[in-house]
């Protein structure tokens, strides 16, 4: 069964369903002390919250985690939008 991740990182007004067919899941691990999950594919790494991708795809795990855990207004609004969509 293939899991689809919703892309909320590119826009805060409409989450698009990401097509995961060109990339394959390599690893999935929780980000310590956060509600986020680090997803690593053959294209790079990104952070997700539930089924929602909250960061762009970065070449390194550390860069993806750094962007997700940065306490910025952009990240705050992204997490709020996830809760509003549920």
N, C-alpha and C positions, 0 to 999 in steps of 0.2 A: 504494500500500500504506500503510495507516494504522498507525502505531506506537502501541502501548499503553504507558502508563507505570504502573508499580505504585506505589501510595501507601503508603509506609512512614512518612510524616511524622505521620499521625494516630494511629497506634498502633504500638507496638514488638512486639506479639505476633502480629499478623496483617496482612499487606499485602494490600490490596484493589486489584483492577484498576480503574483510573480510566477512565471513559467519556469520551473526548475529543471526542465528537460535537458538543456545544454550542459548543466553542471551537476555533479554528483556530490552528495553529502559525504564528507570525510570524517568530521568529528562534530560533536555537540556537547558542550560542557557549561555548567552554571558559572556565572560571574559572581565571585564571592561578595557577600554583603549587598547584593542588588537583586531585583526581581528579573534580571536579564539573563539570557542564554547566549553564549558565544557559538556561532555556527561557522564552521570552516568547510569550504568547498574547494574544488580544483581551481576556482576563479579567485579565491581569497577568503577573507574572514569578515563577518559582520555580526552585530548584536541584534537580538530579537527579544520581544516581550510577548510571550504566548505565541500566537500565529502572526504577529506583526513585526516586520523588520523595522528597526529604529535607527539604523546607521546605514551609510553607504557601504559598499564592499571595499575593503582595504587590503593591501598586500600582506600586512602582518596582523597577528592576533592582538599585540599590544596597542597598535594604533586604533583598532576597532573598539577595544575596551576603553581606551582613553577618551574616545569621542562619546561613547555611551555614558560614561561616568562623570563627564564634565557637567558641572551644575550650571547650565545656561538656560536662558529663557526658551530657546529653541527645543532643548531636551524636555523641559517642563511641559511645554505645549504638546509635544509629541506624546508623552505619557498620558496627559489629560485626554487627548483625542482617542487614545486606545480605550480608556475607561468609558468615554462617552459612546463609543461604538458598540460596547457590550450590552 
